[in-house]
Amino acid sequence: MASERSSELATRTVSLIPGDGIGPEVTDSVRAVIEALDVGIEWEVVEAGEKVIEKEGTPLPEYVLESIRRNKVALKGPLTTPVGTGFRSVNVALRKELDLYANIRPSQSLPGIDLPYKDIDIIVFRENTEDLYAGVEHMVGRNAAESIKVITREGCERICRMAFEQSVAMGRRRITVVHKANIMKFTDGMFRDIFYEISRDYENRFEEIDDRIVDNMAMQLVIRPNEYDVLVCPNLYGDILSDLCAGLVGGLGVAPGANVGDGIALFEPVHGSAPKYAGQNRANPLATLLSAKNMLIYMGLQEDAERMQRAINEALASEKTRTRDLGGTAGTKEFTQAIIDNLR
Protein backbone atom coordinates (compact mmCIF):
# COMPACT_ATOMS: atom_id res chain seq x y z
CA MET A 1 0.00 0.00 0.00
CA ALA A 2 1.32 3.41 -0.91
CA SER A 3 2.34 5.84 1.80
CA GLU A 4 0.08 8.64 2.99
CA ARG A 5 3.22 10.76 3.11
CA SER A 6 6.90 9.94 2.96
CA SER A 7 8.35 11.85 5.93
CA GLU A 8 8.54 10.20 9.33
CA LEU A 9 5.89 11.24 11.83
CA ALA A 10 6.20 12.43 15.40
CA THR A 11 4.20 10.69 18.13
CA ARG A 12 0.85 9.72 16.64
CA THR A 13 -2.31 8.46 18.32
CA VAL A 14 -4.04 5.52 16.64
CA SER A 15 -7.51 4.27 17.56
CA LEU A 16 -7.47 0.60 18.59
CA ILE A 17 -10.55 -1.63 18.65
CA PRO A 18 -9.40 -4.90 20.30
CA GLY A 19 -12.39 -6.88 18.99
CA ASP A 20 -14.20 -10.04 20.06
CA GLY A 21 -12.97 -13.58 20.71
CA ILE A 22 -9.25 -13.79 19.88
CA GLY A 23 -9.22 -10.08 19.01
CA PRO A 24 -7.62 -8.86 22.25
CA GLU A 25 -4.83 -11.46 21.94
CA VAL A 26 -3.90 -10.66 18.35
CA THR A 27 -4.05 -6.90 18.94
CA ASP A 28 -1.90 -7.33 22.07
CA SER A 29 0.64 -9.01 19.78
CA VAL A 30 0.64 -5.94 17.55
CA ARG A 31 1.01 -3.60 20.49
CA ALA A 32 4.05 -5.52 21.72
CA VAL A 33 5.73 -5.51 18.30
CA ILE A 34 4.96 -1.82 17.67
CA GLU A 35 6.36 -0.93 21.10
CA ALA A 36 9.54 -2.84 20.27
CA LEU A 37 9.80 -0.99 16.96
CA ASP A 38 9.71 2.31 18.91
CA VAL A 39 7.90 4.30 16.22
CA GLY A 40 6.10 6.75 18.50
CA ILE A 41 2.59 5.30 18.26
CA GLU A 42 0.21 5.75 21.17
CA TRP A 43 -3.05 3.79 21.30
CA GLU A 44 -6.49 5.09 22.13
CA VAL A 45 -8.41 1.92 23.02
CA VAL A 46 -12.13 1.98 22.20
CA GLU A 47 -14.40 -1.03 22.52
CA ALA A 48 -16.95 -2.28 19.98
CA GLY A 49 -18.70 -5.55 19.22
CA GLU A 50 -20.53 -8.07 21.36
CA LYS A 51 -18.92 -7.08 24.65
CA VAL A 52 -20.38 -3.56 24.68
CA ILE A 53 -23.97 -4.28 23.61
CA GLU A 54 -25.33 -4.77 27.12
CA LYS A 55 -23.69 -1.60 28.44
CA GLU A 56 -24.10 0.69 25.42
CA GLY A 57 -27.17 -0.76 23.71
CA THR A 58 -25.27 -1.01 20.42
CA PRO A 59 -22.21 -2.89 19.14
CA LEU A 60 -20.86 0.36 17.66
CA PRO A 61 -21.01 3.26 20.15
CA GLU A 62 -20.65 6.77 18.78
CA TYR A 63 -17.43 7.29 20.75
CA VAL A 64 -15.72 4.69 18.54
CA LEU A 65 -16.55 6.66 15.41
CA GLU A 66 -15.52 9.91 17.10
CA SER A 67 -12.14 8.42 18.02
CA ILE A 68 -11.42 7.26 14.47
CA ARG A 69 -12.53 10.56 12.94
CA ARG A 70 -10.23 12.40 15.34
CA ASN A 71 -7.16 10.18 14.97
CA LYS A 72 -7.63 9.43 11.24
CA VAL A 73 -5.97 6.00 11.57
CA ALA A 74 -7.32 2.91 13.34
CA LEU A 75 -6.46 -0.74 13.87
CA LYS A 76 -9.25 -3.21 14.57
CA GLY A 77 -9.27 -6.81 15.76
CA PRO A 78 -11.89 -9.27 14.45
CA LEU A 79 -15.51 -8.64 15.42
CA THR A 80 -18.34 -11.16 15.54
CA THR A 81 -21.07 -10.80 12.89
CA PRO A 82 -24.12 -13.05 13.39
CA VAL A 83 -25.27 -15.01 10.34
CA GLY A 84 -28.90 -14.47 9.31
CA THR A 85 -30.06 -12.85 12.56
CA GLY A 86 -28.81 -10.52 15.27
CA PHE A 87 -27.19 -7.10 15.03
CA ARG A 88 -25.93 -5.50 11.85
CA SER A 89 -22.30 -6.11 10.89
CA VAL A 90 -20.08 -3.63 12.76
CA ASN A 91 -17.53 -3.97 9.97
CA VAL A 92 -20.04 -2.84 7.34
CA ALA A 93 -21.32 -0.07 9.61
CA LEU A 94 -17.80 1.31 10.12
CA ARG A 95 -17.21 1.44 6.37
CA LYS A 96 -20.49 3.20 5.75
CA GLU A 97 -20.31 5.68 8.64
CA LEU A 98 -16.70 6.68 7.87
CA ASP A 99 -17.10 6.45 4.07
CA LEU A 100 -14.19 4.00 3.79
CA TYR A 101 -14.88 3.33 0.15
CA ALA A 102 -11.81 1.26 -0.69
CA ASN A 103 -11.15 -2.18 0.75
CA ILE A 104 -7.54 -3.10 -0.02
CA ARG A 105 -6.53 -6.75 0.32
CA PRO A 106 -2.92 -7.79 -0.44
CA SER A 107 -2.15 -11.50 -0.83
CA GLN A 108 1.56 -12.29 -0.82
CA SER A 109 3.47 -15.56 -0.46
CA LEU A 110 5.34 -15.84 2.85
CA PRO A 111 8.31 -17.99 3.90
CA GLY A 112 7.76 -21.21 5.83
CA ILE A 113 4.25 -21.84 4.46
CA ASP A 114 4.31 -24.85 2.14
CA LEU A 115 1.67 -24.35 -0.56
CA PRO A 116 1.19 -25.39 -4.20
CA TYR A 117 1.39 -21.77 -5.34
CA LYS A 118 4.67 -19.84 -5.10
CA ASP A 119 5.60 -16.18 -5.44
CA ILE A 120 2.04 -14.88 -5.33
CA ASP A 121 1.76 -11.08 -5.06
CA ILE A 122 -1.75 -9.81 -5.80
CA ILE A 123 -3.63 -6.80 -4.46
CA VAL A 124 -7.42 -6.52 -4.68
CA PHE A 125 -8.99 -3.05 -4.64
CA ARG A 126 -12.64 -3.60 -3.77
CA GLU A 127 -15.30 -0.92 -3.82
CA ASN A 128 -16.58 -0.92 -0.26
CA THR A 129 -19.89 0.93 0.03
CA GLU A 130 -22.16 0.08 -2.92
CA ASP A 131 -23.33 -2.92 -4.97
CA LEU A 132 -25.35 -5.85 -3.61
CA TYR A 133 -23.10 -6.05 -0.56
CA ALA A 134 -24.51 -2.75 0.70
CA GLY A 135 -27.50 -4.78 1.91
CA VAL A 136 -30.35 -2.83 0.32
CA GLU A 137 -32.94 -5.61 0.44
CA HIS A 138 -36.48 -6.37 1.53
CA MET A 139 -39.20 -8.95 1.38
CA VAL A 140 -41.57 -8.94 -1.59
CA GLY A 141 -44.72 -10.39 -0.16
CA ARG A 142 -44.39 -13.49 2.01
CA ASN A 143 -42.40 -15.80 -0.23
CA ALA A 144 -39.82 -13.73 -2.08
CA ALA A 145 -36.96 -11.44 -1.19
CA GLU A 146 -35.34 -8.74 -3.30
CA SER A 147 -31.81 -7.31 -3.10
CA ILE A 148 -31.06 -4.11 -5.01
CA LYS A 149 -27.74 -3.57 -6.79
CA VAL A 150 -26.86 0.12 -6.92
CA ILE A 151 -23.62 1.38 -8.47
CA THR A 152 -22.92 5.10 -8.93
CA ARG A 153 -20.52 7.00 -11.13
CA GLU A 154 -18.95 8.62 -8.07
CA GLY A 155 -18.44 5.24 -6.41
CA CYS A 156 -16.84 3.78 -9.53
CA GLU A 157 -14.60 6.76 -10.16
CA ARG A 158 -13.12 7.01 -6.70
CA ILE A 159 -12.25 3.31 -6.28
CA CYS A 160 -10.76 3.14 -9.78
CA ARG A 161 -8.79 6.34 -9.27
CA MET A 162 -7.39 5.13 -5.96
CA ALA A 163 -6.45 1.76 -7.48
CA PHE A 164 -4.51 3.44 -10.29
CA GLU A 165 -2.83 5.97 -8.00
CA GLN A 166 -1.81 3.39 -5.41
CA SER A 167 -0.64 0.94 -8.06
CA VAL A 168 1.60 3.54 -9.67
CA ALA A 169 3.04 4.49 -6.27
CA MET A 170 3.80 0.82 -5.54
CA GLY A 171 5.38 0.21 -8.94
CA ARG A 172 2.73 -2.27 -10.08
CA ARG A 173 2.77 -3.11 -13.78
CA ARG A 174 -0.58 -4.78 -14.56
CA ILE A 175 -4.09 -3.78 -13.50
CA THR A 176 -7.29 -5.70 -14.24
CA VAL A 177 -10.92 -4.67 -13.74
CA VAL A 178 -13.30 -7.51 -12.81
CA HIS A 179 -16.97 -7.41 -13.82
CA LYS A 180 -20.01 -9.24 -15.18
CA ALA A 181 -20.80 -6.63 -17.82
CA ASN A 182 -21.79 -9.28 -20.35
CA ILE A 183 -24.99 -9.79 -18.29
CA MET A 184 -25.32 -6.73 -16.04
CA LYS A 185 -24.70 -4.19 -18.75
CA PHE A 186 -25.84 -1.08 -16.84
CA THR A 187 -24.26 -1.60 -13.40
CA ASP A 188 -21.16 -3.66 -14.15
CA GLY A 189 -20.99 -2.10 -17.60
CA MET A 190 -20.66 1.34 -15.99
CA PHE A 191 -17.98 0.09 -13.58
CA ARG A 192 -15.94 -1.33 -16.48
CA ASP A 193 -16.40 1.73 -18.70
CA ILE A 194 -15.34 4.16 -15.96
CA PHE A 195 -12.27 2.04 -15.23
CA TYR A 196 -11.20 2.40 -18.86
CA GLU A 197 -12.01 6.13 -18.88
CA ILE A 198 -9.69 6.68 -15.92
CA SER A 199 -7.07 4.33 -17.35
CA ARG A 200 -6.34 6.85 -20.10
CA ASP A 201 -4.54 9.01 -17.53
CA TYR A 202 -2.19 6.12 -16.68
CA GLU A 203 -1.61 4.29 -19.97
CA ASN A 204 2.13 4.91 -19.96
CA ARG A 205 2.54 3.69 -16.38
CA PHE A 206 1.45 0.07 -16.89
CA GLU A 207 2.54 -2.79 -19.09
CA GLU A 208 -1.03 -4.06 -19.29
CA ILE A 209 -4.48 -2.66 -18.50
CA ASP A 210 -7.25 -5.18 -19.09
CA ASP A 211 -10.50 -6.71 -17.84
CA ARG A 212 -11.90 -10.12 -16.91
CA ILE A 213 -15.42 -11.43 -16.40
CA VAL A 214 -15.66 -12.47 -12.75
CA ASP A 215 -16.25 -16.20 -13.25
CA ASN A 216 -13.35 -16.38 -15.69
CA MET A 217 -11.23 -14.39 -13.24
CA ALA A 218 -11.85 -16.99 -10.53
CA MET A 219 -10.66 -19.71 -12.90
CA GLN A 220 -7.61 -17.71 -13.99
CA LEU A 221 -6.56 -17.18 -10.37
CA VAL A 222 -6.52 -20.94 -9.82
CA ILE A 223 -4.76 -21.81 -13.08
CA ARG A 224 -2.23 -18.96 -13.47
CA PRO A 225 -2.29 -16.61 -10.47
CA ASN A 226 1.26 -15.37 -11.02
CA GLU A 227 0.14 -13.51 -14.14
CA TYR A 228 -2.02 -11.12 -12.10
CA ASP A 229 -0.94 -8.08 -10.16
CA VAL A 230 -3.78 -5.65 -9.23
CA LEU A 231 -7.50 -6.42 -9.42
CA VAL A 232 -10.16 -3.70 -9.24
CA CYS A 233 -13.60 -5.02 -8.31
CA PRO A 234 -17.13 -3.99 -7.39
CA ASN A 235 -18.03 -4.77 -3.80
CA LEU A 236 -19.42 -8.31 -3.99
CA TYR A 237 -16.92 -9.72 -6.49
CA GLY A 238 -14.06 -8.16 -4.55
CA ASP A 239 -15.24 -9.79 -1.34
CA ILE A 240 -15.23 -13.22 -2.96
CA LEU A 241 -12.04 -12.93 -5.02
CA SER A 242 -10.00 -11.43 -2.18
CA ASP A 243 -10.73 -14.54 -0.11
CA LEU A 244 -9.76 -16.71 -3.09
CA CYS A 245 -6.46 -14.83 -3.30
CA ALA A 246 -5.94 -15.30 0.44
CA GLY A 247 -6.37 -19.03 -0.10
CA LEU A 248 -3.48 -18.99 -2.57
CA VAL A 249 -1.09 -17.81 0.16
CA GLY A 250 -2.34 -19.76 3.18
CA GLY A 251 -5.82 -18.57 4.09
CA LEU A 252 -7.45 -15.77 6.03
CA GLY A 253 -5.04 -16.26 8.93
CA VAL A 254 -2.28 -14.66 6.87
CA ALA A 255 -4.40 -12.07 5.03
CA PRO A 256 -4.19 -8.39 6.02
CA GLY A 257 -6.86 -5.86 5.12
CA ALA A 258 -7.45 -2.13 5.03
CA ASN A 259 -10.49 0.09 4.59
CA VAL A 260 -9.47 3.48 3.24
CA GLY A 261 -11.33 6.70 2.53
CA ASP A 262 -10.30 10.30 2.00
CA GLY A 263 -8.02 11.01 4.95
CA ILE A 264 -9.17 8.09 7.15
CA ALA A 265 -7.96 4.49 7.18
CA LEU A 266 -8.97 1.46 9.24
CA PHE A 267 -6.64 -1.56 9.20
CA GLU A 268 -7.86 -5.03 10.17
CA PRO A 269 -7.43 -8.79 9.75
CA VAL A 270 -10.21 -10.26 7.66
CA HIS A 271 -10.67 -13.52 9.58
CA GLY A 272 -13.34 -14.19 12.20
CA SER A 273 -13.20 -13.80 15.95
CA ALA A 274 -12.86 -17.56 16.67
CA PRO A 275 -14.28 -17.33 20.23
CA LYS A 276 -13.63 -21.02 20.98
CA TYR A 277 -9.87 -20.33 20.84
CA ALA A 278 -9.93 -17.15 22.93
CA GLY A 279 -7.51 -17.07 25.85
CA GLN A 280 -5.72 -20.30 24.87
CA ASN A 281 -2.52 -18.84 23.35
CA ARG A 282 -3.45 -20.55 20.08
CA ALA A 283 -4.45 -17.61 17.88
CA ASN A 284 -2.31 -16.73 14.90
CA PRO A 285 -1.73 -12.93 15.04
CA LEU A 286 -0.11 -12.79 11.59
CA ALA A 287 -3.01 -11.21 9.69
CA THR A 288 -3.29 -8.48 12.33
CA LEU A 289 0.47 -7.93 12.35
CA LEU A 290 0.55 -7.61 8.56
CA SER A 291 -2.37 -5.19 8.72
CA ALA A 292 -0.39 -3.13 11.23
CA LYS A 293 2.65 -3.27 8.96
CA ASN A 294 0.56 -1.79 6.14
CA MET A 295 -0.69 0.81 8.60
CA LEU A 296 2.93 1.88 9.17
CA ILE A 297 3.41 2.28 5.43
CA TYR A 298 0.27 4.40 5.23
CA MET A 299 1.61 6.57 8.05
CA GLY A 300 4.88 7.14 6.19
CA LEU A 301 6.98 4.70 8.24
CA GLN A 302 8.24 2.62 5.32
CA GLU A 303 11.60 1.65 6.84
CA ASP A 304 9.98 0.51 10.08
CA ALA A 305 7.42 -1.50 8.11
CA GLU A 306 10.27 -3.22 6.26
CA ARG A 307 12.00 -4.02 9.57
CA MET A 308 8.77 -5.52 10.84
CA GLN A 309 8.31 -7.63 7.69
CA ARG A 310 11.86 -8.96 7.89
CA ALA A 311 11.35 -9.95 11.53
CA ILE A 312 8.06 -11.68 10.66
CA ASN A 313 9.72 -13.58 7.81
CA GLU A 314 12.47 -14.82 10.12
CA ALA A 315 9.94 -16.02 12.67
CA LEU A 316 7.98 -17.82 9.96
CA ALA A 317 11.08 -19.54 8.62
CA SER A 318 11.43 -21.74 11.72
CA GLU A 319 8.96 -24.43 12.77
CA LYS A 320 9.73 -23.61 16.40
CA THR A 321 8.46 -20.06 16.06
CA ARG A 322 5.59 -20.55 13.61
CA THR A 323 2.09 -20.96 15.02
CA ARG A 324 0.41 -24.36 14.95
CA ASP A 325 -1.98 -23.55 12.12
CA LEU A 326 1.07 -22.92 9.92
CA GLY A 327 2.75 -26.21 10.78
CA GLY A 328 4.76 -24.91 13.70
CA THR A 329 4.75 -25.43 17.45
CA ALA A 330 4.59 -21.86 18.81
CA GLY A 331 1.70 -20.16 20.53
CA THR A 332 0.58 -16.58 20.06
CA LYS A 333 2.98 -15.21 22.67
CA GLU A 334 5.97 -17.24 21.46
CA PHE A 335 5.48 -16.17 17.84
CA THR A 336 5.17 -12.55 18.92
CA GLN A 337 8.32 -12.76 21.02
CA ALA A 338 10.24 -14.32 18.13
CA ILE A 339 9.31 -11.36 15.93
CA ILE A 340 10.46 -8.92 18.62
CA ASP A 341 13.75 -10.82 19.01
CA ASN A 342 14.33 -10.61 15.26
CA LEU A 343 13.84 -6.84 14.99
CA ARG A 344 16.99 -5.04 13.89
C-alpha positions in Angstrom: 0.0 0.0 0.0 1.3 3.4 -0.9 2.3 5.8 1.8 0.1 8.6 3.0 3.2 10.8 3.1 6.9 9.9 3.0 8.4 11.9 5.9 8.5 10.2 9.3 5.9 11.2 11.8 6.2 12.4 15.4 4.2 10.7 18.1 0.9 9.7 16.6 -2.3 8.5 18.3 -4.0 5.5 16.6 -7.5 4.3 17.6 -7.5 0.6 18.6 -10.5 -1.6 18.6 -9.4 -4.9 20.3 -12.4 -6.9 19.0 -14.2 -10.0 20.1 -13.0 -13.6 20.7 -9.3 -13.8 19.9 -9.2 -10.1 19.0 -7.6 -8.9 22.3 -4.8 -11.5 21.9 -3.9 -10.7 18.3 -4.0 -6.9 18.9 -1.9 -7.3 22.1 0.6 -9.0 19.8 0.6 -5.9 17.5 1.0 -3.6 20.5 4.1 -5.5 21.7 5.7 -5.5 18.3 5.0 -1.8 17.7 6.4 -0.9 21.1 9.5 -2.8 20.3 9.8 -1.0 17.0 9.7 2.3 18.9 7.9 4.3 16.2 6.1 6.8 18.5 2.6 5.3 18.3 0.2 5.7 21.2 -3.0 3.8 21.3 -6.5 5.1 22.1 -8.4 1.9 23.0 -12.1 2.0 22.2 -14.4 -1.0 22.5 -17.0 -2.3 20.0 -18.7 -5.6 19.2 -20.5 -8.1 21.4 -18.9 -7.1 24.7 -20.4 -3.6 24.7 -24.0 -4.3 23.6 -25.3 -4.8 27.1 -23.7 -1.6 28.4 -24.1 0.7 25.4 -27.2 -0.8 23.7 -25.3 -1.0 20.4 -22.2 -2.9 19.1 -20.9 0.4 17.7 -21.0 3.3 20.2 -20.6 6.8 18.8 -17.4 7.3 20.7 -15.7 4.7 18.5 -16.5 6.7 15.4 -15.5 9.9 17.1 -12.1 8.4 18.0 -11.4 7.3 14.5 -12.5 10.6 12.9 -10.2 12.4 15.3 -7.2 10.2 15.0 -7.6 9.4 11.2 -6.0 6.0 11.6 -7.3 2.9 13.3 -6.5 -0.7 13.9 -9.2 -3.2 14.6 -9.3 -6.8 15.8 -11.9 -9.3 14.4 -15.5 -8.6 15.4 -18.3 -11.2 15.5 -21.1 -10.8 12.9 -24.1 -13.0 13.4 -25.3 -15.0 10.3 -28.9 -14.5 9.3 -30.1 -12.9 12.6 -28.8 -10.5 15.3 -27.2 -7.1 15.0 -25.9 -5.5 11.9 -22.3 -6.1 10.9 -20.1 -3.6 12.8 -17.5 -4.0 10.0 -20.0 -2.8 7.3 -21.3 -0.1 9.6 -17.8 1.3 10.1 -17.2 1.4 6.4 -20.5 3.2 5.7 -20.3 5.7 8.6 -16.7 6.7 7.9 -17.1 6.4 4.1 -14.2 4.0 3.8 -14.9 3.3 0.1 -11.8 1.3 -0.7 -11.1 -2.2 0.7 -7.5 -3.1 0.0 -6.5 -6.7 0.3 -2.9 -7.8 -0.4 -2.1 -11.5 -0.8 1.6 -12.3 -0.8 3.5 -15.6 -0.5 5.3 -15.8 2.8 8.3 -18.0 3.9 7.8 -21.2 5.8 4.2 -21.8 4.5 4.3 -24.8 2.1 1.7 -24.3 -0.6 1.2 -25.4 -4.2 1.4 -21.8 -5.3 4.7 -19.8 -5.1 5.6 -16.2 -5.4 2.0 -14.9 -5.3 1.8 -11.1 -5.1 -1.8 -9.8 -5.8 -3.6 -6.8 -4.5 -7.4 -6.5 -4.7 -9.0 -3.1 -4.6 -12.6 -3.6 -3.8 -15.3 -0.9 -3.8 -16.6 -0.9 -0.3 -19.9 0.9 0.0 -22.2 0.1 -2.9 -23.3 -2.9 -5.0 -25.3 -5.9 -3.6 -23.1 -6.1 -0.6 -24.5 -2.8 0.7 -27.5 -4.8 1.9 -30.3 -2.8 0.3 -32.9 -5.6 0.4 -36.5 -6.4 1.5 -39.2 -8.9 1.4 -41.6 -8.9 -1.6 -44.7 -10.4 -0.2 -44.4 -13.5 2.0 -42.4 -15.8 -0.2 -39.8 -13.7 -2.1 -37.0 -11.4 -1.2 -35.3 -8.7 -3.3 -31.8 -7.3 -3.1 -31.1 -4.1 -5.0 -27.7 -3.6 -6.8 -26.9 0.1 -6.9 -23.6 1.4 -8.5 -22.9 5.1 -8.9 -20.5 7.0 -11.1 -19.0 8.6 -8.1 -18.4 5.2 -6.4 -16.8 3.8 -9.5 -14.6 6.8 -10.2 -13.1 7.0 -6.7 -12.2 3.3 -6.3 -10.8 3.1 -9.8 -8.8 6.3 -9.3 -7.4 5.1 -6.0 -6.5 1.8 -7.5 -4.5 3.4 -10.3 -2.8 6.0 -8.0 -1.8 3.4 -5.4 -0.6 0.9 -8.1 1.6 3.5 -9.7 3.0 4.5 -6.3 3.8 0.8 -5.5 5.4 0.2 -8.9 2.7 -2.3 -10.1 2.8 -3.1 -13.8 -0.6 -4.8 -14.6 -4.1 -3.8 -13.5 -7.3 -5.7 -14.2 -10.9 -4.7 -13.7 -13.3 -7.5 -12.8 -17.0 -7.4 -13.8 -20.0 -9.2 -15.2 -20.8 -6.6 -17.8 -21.8 -9.3 -20.3 -25.0 -9.8 -18.3 -25.3 -6.7 -16.0 -24.7 -4.2 -18.8 -25.8 -1.1 -16.8 -24.3 -1.6 -13.4 -21.2 -3.7 -14.1 -21.0 -2.1 -17.6 -20.7 1.3 -16.0 -18.0 0.1 -13.6 -15.9 -1.3 -16.5 -16.4 1.7 -18.7 -15.3 4.2 -16.0 -12.3 2.0 -15.2 -11.2 2.4 -18.9 -12.0 6.1 -18.9 -9.7 6.7 -15.9 -7.1 4.3 -17.3 -6.3 6.9 -20.1 -4.5 9.0 -17.5 -2.2 6.1 -16.7 -1.6 4.3 -20.0 2.1 4.9 -20.0 2.5 3.7 -16.4 1.5 0.1 -16.9 2.5 -2.8 -19.1 -1.0 -4.1 -19.3 -4.5 -2.7 -18.5 -7.3 -5.2 -19.1 -10.5 -6.7 -17.8 -11.9 -10.1 -16.9 -15.4 -11.4 -16.4 -15.7 -12.5 -12.8 -16.2 -16.2 -13.3 -13.4 -16.4 -15.7 -11.2 -14.4 -13.2 -11.9 -17.0 -10.5 -10.7 -19.7 -12.9 -7.6 -17.7 -14.0 -6.6 -17.2 -10.4 -6.5 -20.9 -9.8 -4.8 -21.8 -13.1 -2.2 -19.0 -13.5 -2.3 -16.6 -10.5 1.3 -15.4 -11.0 0.1 -13.5 -14.1 -2.0 -11.1 -12.1 -0.9 -8.1 -10.2 -3.8 -5.7 -9.2 -7.5 -6.4 -9.4 -10.2 -3.7 -9.2 -13.6 -5.0 -8.3 -17.1 -4.0 -7.4 -18.0 -4.8 -3.8 -19.4 -8.3 -4.0 -16.9 -9.7 -6.5 -14.1 -8.2 -4.5 -15.2 -9.8 -1.3 -15.2 -13.2 -3.0 -12.0 -12.9 -5.0 -10.0 -11.4 -2.2 -10.7 -14.5 -0.1 -9.8 -16.7 -3.1 -6.5 -14.8 -3.3 -5.9 -15.3 0.4 -6.4 -19.0 -0.1 -3.5 -19.0 -2.6 -1.1 -17.8 0.2 -2.3 -19.8 3.2 -5.8 -18.6 4.1 -7.4 -15.8 6.0 -5.0 -16.3 8.9 -2.3 -14.7 6.9 -4.4 -12.1 5.0 -4.2 -8.4 6.0 -6.9 -5.9 5.1 -7.4 -2.1 5.0 -10.5 0.1 4.6 -9.5 3.5 3.2 -11.3 6.7 2.5 -10.3 10.3 2.0 -8.0 11.0 5.0 -9.2 8.1 7.1 -8.0 4.5 7.2 -9.0 1.5 9.2 -6.6 -1.6 9.2 -7.9 -5.0 10.2 -7.4 -8.8 9.8 -10.2 -10.3 7.7 -10.7 -13.5 9.6 -13.3 -14.2 12.2 -13.2 -13.8 16.0 -12.9 -17.6 16.7 -14.3 -17.3 20.2 -13.6 -21.0 21.0 -9.9 -20.3 20.8 -9.9 -17.2 22.9 -7.5 -17.1 25.8 -5.7 -20.3 24.9 -2.5 -18.8 23.4 -3.5 -20.6 20.1 -4.5 -17.6 17.9 -2.3 -16.7 14.9 -1.7 -12.9 15.0 -0.1 -12.8 11.6 -3.0 -11.2 9.7 -3.3 -8.5 12.3 0.5 -7.9 12.3 0.6 -7.6 8.6 -2.4 -5.2 8.7 -0.4 -3.1 11.2 2.6 -3.3 9.0 0.6 -1.8 6.1 -0.7 0.8 8.6 2.9 1.9 9.2 3.4 2.3 5.4 0.3 4.4 5.2 1.6 6.6 8.1 4.9 7.1 6.2 7.0 4.7 8.2 8.2 2.6 5.3 11.6 1.6 6.8 10.0 0.5 10.1 7.4 -1.5 8.1 10.3 -3.2 6.3 12.0 -4.0 9.6 8.8 -5.5 10.8 8.3 -7.6 7.7 11.9 -9.0 7.9 11.3 -10.0 11.5 8.1 -11.7 10.7 9.7 -13.6 7.8 12.5 -14.8 10.1 9.9 -16.0 12.7 8.0 -17.8 10.0 11.1 -19.5 8.6 11.4 -21.7 11.7 9.0 -24.4 12.8 9.7 -23.6 16.4 8.5 -20.1 16.1 5.6 -20.5 13.6 2.1 -21.0 15.0 0.4 -24.4 15.0 -2.0 -23.6 12.1 1.1 -22.9 9.9 2.7 -26.2 10.8 4.8 -24.9 13.7 4.7 -25.4 17.5 4.6 -21.9 18.8 1.7 -20.2 20.5 0.6 -16.6 20.1 3.0 -15.2 22.7 6.0 -17.2 21.5 5.5 -16.2 17.8 5.2 -12.5 18.9 8.3 -12.8 21.0 10.2 -14.3 18.1 9.3 -11.4 15.9 10.5 -8.9 18.6 13.7 -10.8 19.0 14.3 -10.6 15.3 13.8 -6.8 15.0 17.0 -5.0 13.9 
